[in-house]
């Protein structure tokens, strides 16, 4: 159905553009031939002399007057007037005709609600035709199309329409991709009541800090770790990248942990997971002690429904996220996200203002531009989820989590 609507939309757009171009060309270059061929003419009403019968800016359609055709009294006619040397078209009522001192028939015309006849002398050869009907305010469009800038403006409109159809095709392709995902279950299953496939954990080995000025200015609350320490950390199955065990039914999960050991406060981070059935688990970790606190609870049906909708609406965003976000850091605060079974690892993730970063440190911007966009996508998704959890009395951010008593 949408494909049919798209074809119809393209057809109508093409006809309108072709019609406008044809009208402009014919009216500009072949006005007399058009008048003779059709037997009708159009004029734009520029004054209020015929209001309220014919409003200002109306487009009047006039039928050409035959050689022997008689004009009836009070019939509206369009006629040519010499006004201070300019050839002007008037559209007024015809009242009567008389033989003047030259021996020719003079036609007397009058405006709407006027008390006396027009001062202009009008003869038979000045009359262009009789009024048939008018289209209110269509004269504005005609005047625009007859202006010198019409072709330029129409060209801009065509460019806009081309861009519109390019974007339409892009969104159409994205919609097809969503359908494909829903049908094949690829990456993210659109049926949120089913468990997603398990995702393998990714261990990130610290790498050398970039020399960018922004990296040098960054402060972290974490204890520094060497590559050897990170390898040792990755060797521990219960704390691979500091991540807890991941259930195949996890709808959303977040784990915050240091790159090695513990933060200066002694904390080794926390984790919060929400399964597709609403089961929620919060775990806190202490350096060298493992799990320090565990709390299980259940999300309300309304909040669970909201989370599922967020995941469903964000399928394309989640699908395009890499497993590891590389912003030049590999130590500090580790953030491990699970969005509908897909894990994303990040170090010292933050919201990025790309425009300001480009001006401040172009080298960093050029190298990590794509990653900064991914970080913004992750944080925007995390924010939506956080707002839903807040309704349940759960306050979570990148550094901490606070759960209301009784949850």
C-alpha positions in Angstrom: 0.0 0.0 0.0 2.8 2.4 0.9 4.5 1.6 -2.4 1.4 2.5 -4.3 1.0 5.8 -2.3 4.7 6.6 -3.1 4.1 6.1 -6.8 1.0 8.3 -6.8 2.9 11.0 -4.8 5.7 10.9 -7.4 3.2 11.1 -10.2 1.3 14.0 -8.8 4.5 15.9 -8.0 5.8 15.3 -11.6 2.5 16.5 -13.1 2.5 19.7 -11.0 6.1 20.6 -11.8 5.6 19.9 -15.5 2.3 21.9 -15.5 4.0 24.9 -13.8 6.9 24.9 -16.2 4.6 24.6 -19.2 2.4 27.4 -17.9 5.3 29.8 -17.3 6.8 29.0 -20.7 3.6 29.5 -22.7 2.4 32.6 -20.8 5.9 34.2 -21.2 6.6 33.3 -24.8 3.3 32.5 -26.6 0.5 34.5 -24.9 -1.4 35.4 -28.1 -1.3 31.8 -29.5 -2.6 30.5 -26.2 -5.5 33.0 -26.2 -6.5 32.1 -29.8 -6.2 28.4 -29.3 -8.2 28.2 -26.1 -10.7 31.0 -26.7 -10.2 32.2 -23.1 -7.9 34.5 -21.3 -7.1 35.1 -17.6 -6.4 38.3 -15.8 -5.5 39.2 -12.2 -7.7 41.7 -10.3 -5.4 44.2 -8.7 -7.8 46.7 -7.1 -11.0 46.6 -5.0 -13.2 48.2 -7.6 -15.3 45.0 -8.1 -15.5 43.9 -4.4 -17.3 42.1 -3.0 -18.3 40.3 -6.3 -14.6 39.8 -7.3 -12.0 40.2 -4.5 -8.6 41.6 -5.0 -5.9 39.1 -6.2 -8.6 36.9 -7.8 -7.9 35.3 -11.1 -10.7 36.0 -13.6 -11.4 33.7 -16.6 -12.7 35.7 -19.6 -14.2 34.2 -22.8 -13.0 35.9 -26.0 -15.7 38.1 -27.6 -17.0 37.1 -31.0 -17.1 39.7 -33.8 -20.9 39.8 -34.0 -21.6 39.0 -30.3 -23.7 41.4 -28.4 -22.9 42.3 -24.8 -25.8 42.3 -22.4 -26.4 45.1 -19.9 -24.8 44.5 -16.5 -22.6 41.8 -17.9 -19.0 41.9 -16.6 -16.4 42.5 -19.3 -12.6 42.9 -19.4 -11.3 45.7 -21.6 -8.1 47.5 -22.4 -7.6 51.1 -21.2 -4.8 53.6 -22.0 -3.9 55.0 -18.6 -1.3 57.7 -18.8 0.4 55.9 -21.7 0.2 52.5 -20.0 -1.9 49.6 -21.4 -4.1 48.5 -18.5 -6.8 45.8 -18.3 -10.0 46.7 -16.4 -12.8 44.3 -15.4 -16.1 46.2 -14.8 -19.8 46.1 -15.5 -21.1 47.0 -19.0 -24.0 49.4 -18.8 -24.8 50.8 -22.2 -23.4 51.9 -25.6 -23.9 55.1 -27.5 -22.7 56.8 -30.7 -20.2 59.5 -29.8 -19.2 62.6 -31.7 -16.7 60.5 -33.8 -19.5 58.3 -35.1 -18.2 55.2 -33.2 -20.0 53.1 -30.6 -18.8 54.0 -27.2 -19.2 51.4 -24.4 -20.0 52.8 -20.9 -18.6 50.8 -18.0 -18.9 51.1 -14.2 -17.2 49.7 -11.2 -19.0 47.8 -8.3 -21.1 50.3 -6.2 -19.8 53.3 -8.2 -22.2 56.2 -8.7 -20.9 57.3 -12.2 -19.5 55.7 -15.3 -15.8 55.2 -15.8 -14.0 58.2 -17.3 -12.2 56.0 -19.9 -13.4 56.0 -23.5 -14.0 52.4 -24.5 -14.7 51.1 -28.0 -15.5 47.7 -29.4 -11.9 46.9 -30.3 -10.9 47.6 -26.7 -13.1 44.8 -25.3 -11.2 41.6 -24.6 -14.0 39.3 -23.5 -16.9 38.5 -21.1 -16.4 37.4 -17.5 -17.0 33.7 -16.9 -15.8 33.0 -13.3 -13.0 33.8 -10.9 -10.7 31.9 -8.5 -10.2 33.9 -5.3 -6.6 34.8 -4.5 -5.2 32.6 -7.3 -3.9 35.9 -8.8 -1.1 35.9 -6.3 0.3 32.7 -7.6 0.0 33.9 -11.2 1.8 37.1 -10.5 4.6 35.2 -8.9 4.9 32.8 -11.8 5.0 35.7 -14.2 7.7 37.5 -12.2 11.4 37.4 -13.4 12.3 35.3 -10.3 9.7 32.6 -11.0 12.1 30.2 -12.7 14.7 30.6 -9.9 12.1 30.0 -7.2 10.6 27.0 -9.0 14.1 25.6 -9.4 14.6 25.9 -5.6 11.3 24.1 -5.1 12.4 21.3 -7.5 15.6 20.9 -5.5 13.6 20.8 -2.2 11.3 18.1 -3.7 14.3 16.1 -4.9 15.9 16.2 -1.4 12.5 15.3 0.1 12.3 12.2 -2.1 15.8 11.2 -1.3 15.0 11.4 2.4 11.7 9.6 1.8 13.7 6.7 0.1 16.1 6.6 3.0 13.4 6.3 5.6 11.6 3.8 3.4 14.8 1.7 3.3 15.1 1.9 7.1 11.5 0.7 7.4 12.3 -2.2 5.2 15.3 -3.0 7.4 13.0 -3.0 10.5 10.7 -5.4 8.7 13.6 -7.6 7.9 14.7 -7.5 11.5 11.2 -8.4 12.7 10.9 -11.3 10.2 14.4 -12.8 10.6 15.1 -11.9 14.3 18.5 -10.6 13.1 20.4 -8.8 15.9 17.4 -7.6 17.8 14.1 -9.5 17.9 11.1 -7.2 17.5 9.1 -9.6 19.8 10.2 -8.2 23.1 8.6 -11.1 25.0 11.3 -13.5 23.7 14.8 -13.8 25.1 17.6 -12.4 23.0 20.7 -14.5 22.1 23.5 -14.4 24.6 26.2 -11.9 23.9 29.9 -12.7 24.5 31.8 -10.4 26.8 34.5 -8.2 25.3 37.7 -7.6 27.2 39.3 -4.3 26.5 43.1 -4.0 27.1 44.3 -0.5 28.1 46.1 1.3 25.4 48.4 4.3 25.5 46.7 7.6 26.2 46.5 9.9 23.1 48.5 13.1 23.3 45.5 15.3 22.6 45.2 18.3 24.9 41.7 17.2 25.9 43.0 13.9 27.0 45.6 15.5 29.2 43.0 17.7 30.8 40.6 14.8 31.6 40.4 13.8 35.3 39.3 10.4 36.4 38.4 9.0 39.8 39.8 5.6 39.0 43.1 4.0 40.0 45.5 3.7 37.1 46.0 0.3 35.6 48.7 -1.2 33.5 48.2 -3.6 30.6 49.5 -6.5 32.7 46.8 -5.7 35.4 44.1 -5.6 32.8 45.2 -8.9 31.3 45.0 -10.4 34.8 41.5 -8.9 35.3 40.3 -10.4 32.0 41.5 -13.8 33.2 39.1 -13.8 36.0 35.8 -15.3 34.7 33.6 -13.8 37.3 34.8 -10.2 36.6 35.5 -10.1 32.9 35.7 -6.4 32.3 34.1 -6.1 35.7 30.8 -7.4 34.3 28.4 -9.6 36.1 26.9 -12.7 34.5 24.5 -11.9 31.8 21.2 -13.6 31.5 19.8 -14.4 28.1 16.6 -12.7 29.1 18.1 -9.3 29.9 16.1 -6.5 28.5 18.4 -3.7 30.0 21.5 -3.9 32.0 24.1 -1.4 33.3 27.4 -2.2 35.1 29.8 0.5 36.3 33.3 -0.7 37.3 36.9 0.6 37.4 39.3 -0.6 34.8 41.2 -2.5 37.6 40.9 -2.9 41.3 38.6 -0.4 42.9 37.9 3.3 43.0 39.5 5.5 45.7 36.3 5.1 47.8 36.9 1.3 47.9 33.8 0.6 45.7 34.2 -1.6 42.7 31.0 -0.4 41.1 27.5 -1.8 40.8 25.2 -3.4 38.3 21.5 -3.2 37.6 19.6 -5.6 35.2 16.0 -5.8 34.1 14.8 -9.1 32.5 12.1 -9.3 29.9 9.7 -10.6 32.5 10.2 -7.6 34.8 12.6 -9.2 37.2 15.2 -6.7 38.4 18.5 -7.3 40.2 20.8 -4.7 41.8 24.3 -5.7 42.9 27.0 -3.6 44.6 30.7 -4.6 44.5 33.6 -3.8 46.8 37.3 -3.9 45.8 38.7 -7.4 46.6 35.4 -8.6 48.2 33.3 -9.3 45.2 29.5 -8.8 45.6 28.8 -6.7 48.6 25.0 -6.3 48.3 22.3 -8.0 46.3 18.7 -6.9 46.0 16.0 -8.6 43.8 12.7 -7.0 43.0 10.2 -6.7 40.1 9.3 -3.8 37.8 5.7 -2.8 37.5 3.8 -3.8 34.3 3.5 -0.2 33.1 7.2 0.5 33.5 8.1 -2.8 31.8 5.9 -1.9 28.9 7.6 1.5 28.5 11.0 -0.1 28.6 10.1 -2.6 25.9 8.7 0.2 23.7 11.9 2.2 24.1 13.9 -0.8 23.0 11.6 -1.5 20.1 11.6 2.1 18.9 15.4 2.2 19.2 16.2 -1.0 17.2 18.1 0.7 14.4 20.2 2.8 16.9 21.0 -0.3 18.9 21.8 -2.3 15.8 24.3 0.3 14.6 26.2 0.5 17.9 29.7 -1.1 18.0 30.5 -3.5 20.8 33.2 -1.2 22.1 33.2 2.6 22.0 36.7 3.9 21.4 37.2 7.5 22.6 40.9 7.2 23.3 40.4 6.0 26.9 41.0 2.5 28.2 41.2 3.1 31.9 39.0 4.9 34.4 35.3 4.4 34.8 34.0 1.5 32.7 30.4 1.6 31.6 28.9 -1.7 30.3 25.5 -1.4 28.8 23.1 -4.1 27.7 20.3 -3.0 25.3 18.0 -5.9 24.5 20.8 -8.4 24.7 23.4 -6.3 22.9 26.4 -5.3 25.0 28.2 -2.0 24.5 31.4 -1.2 26.4 32.7 2.3 27.0 35.3 4.0 29.1 34.6 7.5 30.6 31.6 7.9 28.4 30.2 11.4 28.2 27.9 13.6 26.1 29.7 15.3 23.3 29.1 18.7 21.7 30.6 17.9 18.2 30.5 21.6 17.1 32.5 22.8 20.2 34.9 19.9 20.0 35.6 20.6 16.4 36.6 24.1 17.3 38.5 23.2 20.4 40.5 20.2 19.3 40.1 19.4 15.6 42.6 16.5 15.7 40.5 14.7 18.4 37.3 15.6 16.6 38.5 14.1 13.3 39.7 10.9 14.8 36.7 10.2 17.2 33.8 12.0 15.4 31.9 8.7 14.7 32.5 7.4 18.2 31.2 10.7 19.8 28.0 10.3 17.9 27.7 6.7 19.2 28.3 7.9 22.7 25.5 10.5 22.4 23.2 7.8 21.1 24.0 5.5 24.0 23.5 8.3 26.6 20.2 9.4 25.0 18.9 5.8 25.2 20.2 5.5 28.8 18.5 8.7 29.7 15.1 7.4 28.4 15.5 4.2 30.4 16.6 6.2 33.5 13.5 8.3 33.4 11.3 5.2 33.3 13.2 3.7 36.3 12.9 6.9 38.2 9.1 6.4 38.2 9.7 3.2 40.1 11.8 5.0 42.7 15.1 3.9 41.2 17.6 6.7 40.7 20.4 5.6 38.4 23.2 7.5 36.6 26.6 6.5 35.2 28.3 6.7 38.6 25.7 5.5 41.1 22.4 3.9 41.8 19.9 4.5 44.5 16.9 2.2 45.1 13.9 3.3 47.2 13.3 1.2 50.2 10.8 -1.6 49.6 11.8 -2.1 46.0 
